[in-house]
Amino acid sequence: MTGEALAVLGLAICAGLCGAGSAIGLYFTGSAASGVLAEDSKKFSKVLILVVLPATQGIYGFVFGILGLGSVAAGLEPIIGARIFAAAMPLAITGLISGILQGKTAVSGIYAVAKNEKLSGKLILFPAMVETYAILGLVVSILLLP
C-alpha cells in the first residue's frame, strides 16, 4: 500500500467515524426532542442547543480530514502515510464514542427540560463535558500530523 493510500484511508476512517458518532448522537437527541415538543412546542428553543451538540464531532472529523489532506502528496513515503493514518486515530475513536455518549447525555437533559424548562441553560454543561474528549482527540490528532 502506498503512503498516499494509507494517509487517505486514515483520514477517511476518521471523518467517517466522527460523522457516524454525530449521526447516532443526533438520532438520540432528535428523537427525544420530538417527543418533548409533541407535548409542548413552546420548549423548542430550550431543547435546540441540546439537540445539536453531538453534531460537533462530525465537524471536527471533517476539519481534520481537510487539514490532513494538506499533508498528502503523490509519491508520499509509506512511513509518512502511516504516520498520518496513526495521527487520525485519536480523533476517529474519541469522535465516534463521544458523539454517541454526548447524544445520550443530552437526551437526559432534554427530558429534564420537559419537566423543568428553567434548567435548560444549566443542562448544557453535562453534554459539553463529554465534548471535551472530542476536543482533546482533535488536538492530539493535529499535533501528531507530520
Helices and strands as residue ranges (DSSP letters): H 3-39, G 41-43, H 44-52, H 55-69, H 78-115, G 117-119, H 120-123, H 125-144
